[in-house]
Amino acid sequence: MEVSVISTLSNILKRPIEPRSDALNQRRELAAELQENCQKLTIFLKGAFRKNANQVDSGASEKKIMNLMNDFQHVDSTFHEDTSPILQYLSIDMRFKDIAQSSADFYKLVLDLKTLLNENVPDSNALEALSTEDGLFTMTSAWQSKLDKMLTTVNQDYMKVMALQYSW
C-alpha cells in the first residue's frame, strides 16, 4: 500500500454527498465504502506494527513507522457526525445510525494512534530505541486489540445495514 493510505482512506469522511432518489441504495453503498475503508486501515496499521522474525533490516520497520507518522500529519483530528457529510447523511436515517457511529468511533481510535506515536516517538532516535527493544510493538499491542474490536463492531453494524428490507 502507499504511504499515504491513512489520509487517502479518511478522505471519504470529507467528501460531499449528493442525495440520490434511491436513498437506501446510496446509503448502503456509502456504508459499504466505510466498512471497506475500516478493513483496509486495519490491515495497513497492523502490518506497520508487525515485526518479522526474519527481518534483517530493522530500518525497514522504522521507516514504516516514520512514514505512518508523516501520513498522520495530513489527517484531520476530528471525525464526528456533525463535521462529516457522509456520517451526517447516514445518521439521518436511524437504520444507518449505528454504522455511522461505529465508523466514527473506528476513525477516532485510529487518531488515538496518532497521539500514542507523537507522545512516545518524538524523533527517529526514539523510534530506533523503541524498535530495537520491542517497546513500540509492545506499546501498540493493546491498541491493536482495540482496533480489532472496533472493526468487529463496524462489521456487525454493516451486516445489519445489508439485512435491511427495501420497504419502510
Secondary structure, 3 states (H helix, E strand, C coil): CCCCHHHHHHHHHCCCCCCCCCHHHHHHHHHHHHHHHHHHHHHHHHHHCCCCCCCCCHHHHHHHHHHHHHHHCCCCCCCCCCCCHHHHHHHHCHHHHHHHHHHHHHHHHHHHHHHHHHHHCCCHHHHHHHHHCCHHHHHHHHHHHHHHHHHHHHHHHHHHHHCCCCCC
